[in-house]
Amino acid sequence: MRAGLEGTFRYRVPDSKTVPGIYAEAADFQMMPRVLATGYLVALAEWACIELIKPHLDWPREQTLGTRVELSHLAATPPGFTVEIRARLESVAGRKLVFAVSASDGADLISEGTLERHVIDARRFEEKLAAKRARAEAAG
């Protein structure tokens, strides 16, 4: 895998990915506008990066996890619009991958920034989680 990989990811925004859908139990969110929630925008950018590099990994044994997000959210996107995310792998340093992303909804630039992800061995990661759970249970 090398820096310079580029790709485009498209996603039509359903009503379920708007601000009121982000935490159904949060009454304040229920009163907010039905536009793409920033949390879902971040997840879309991560999804675009995963799709870009997945053919270059031993998927699903190798996966990536997000470790840093620096994204703007510049414009509101209503349900029914299609978000187009352009992702570019900017650098590879061992297991660390840095991506530049930008997103538009056909009317506006809605986001730009960088994402950092690390390649993991899924089995080893799950083993570490199991050990963490065991330590927590032992601690009471």
N, C-alpha and C positions, 0 to 999 in steps of 0.2 A: 504494500500500500504506500502510495506516495502523495505528497502535496500536489495540488493542482486538479484533483478530481472535482468535477462539478456536476450538479444535477438539479432538476426542477421537480417539485412535489406539489400536487394540487389536492385541495380538499374543499368540498362544498359544506358550508357551515350549517348544521341543523340547529333547531331551537334548543336542543338539549345541551349545546356547548356555549350557551350564553351565560351572562353573569348570574341570573337566578338559578341556573343549574349547577353551579360550581360547588355549593354546599347547601343542600336542600334544608338542612336544619338551621341555617343562619337566616333569621328573619330579615335582617338588613339587606342581604343579597336579594331576597325575594322582591324588594321594593325598587331595585335598580333596573336600568334599561336592559332590554333584551338585545344585547350586542355581544360579539365574541369576547369571552372572558380572557383576561391576560394569562391566567393559568393555563387555559387551553391553547392559547397562542404559543406559549413556551413549549408545551408538549408537542404541538405541530412542528415547531422548529427542530425539536429533538428527533421526532419521527422522520423528518426529511433527512437529517444527518445519518440516522440509522439506515434508511433505505439506500443512501448514497454509498455507504461503505460495506453493507452486508455482503455483496458479492465478493469482497476482498477478505472476508473473514471465514473461518471454519465454523459457520453458523449451523446449529445453535450452540455448539460447544464454546465458541468464542462469541462474546457479546460485548456491548459497551454500556457504560453507565455515565450519566451526566455528573460532572463535578463542579462546573462553573457556568453561570448564565449571565450574560450582559446584553440585554435586549431592550430596545425602546418599544413603546406601544404608542404609535403616533396618530392613529385614526380609528374611529369606531367602524366595525363591520357587522351589518345586520345579518340575520339568518337568511339563507338562500344564496348569498354571495359565495363565490369560489375564491379561496385564498391560494395564491401561488407563491411557494417558497423556493427561493434559489439558494442552494447551499454549495459552498466551496471548501474543500479540505485545505486549509492554509498551511498547517505544519503537522509533522509527525515526529515525536521525540519519545522513542521507546513505546510505551503503551499509551502515552498521552497524545490525543488528537485535538487540534484546534480548528474550528470551522468559522467561516464568515457566512452570515445569512442575511437575506433581505426578503420581505414579504409584501405582497400587494394584493388588493382585493378587486382589481379591475377598474377601480375608481381612484384609489389612493395608495401611496406607499404607507403600509401600516406598521412595519417593523424593520429594524436593522440592528445588527450587533454581532456578537461572537458567542459561541458555545464551546465548552471544553468537555471532552468525554474520554474515558479510559477504557481500554480493552481489558476484559476480564475473562477468566476461565470460569464458566458458569458452575461447574461442579465444585471447584474449590471455593467459590464465593458462597454457595449454599452450605458447604461444610463450616465455613467461618460463622455464618448466621446461626447454624445449629449450636455451635459452641457458645455463641453469645447468649442464645436463649437458655442454654443449660446453666451458664453462670448467673443469669438473672433469676432463674428459678431457685438455684442454690442459695442465693442471697436473700431470698424470701420475698 
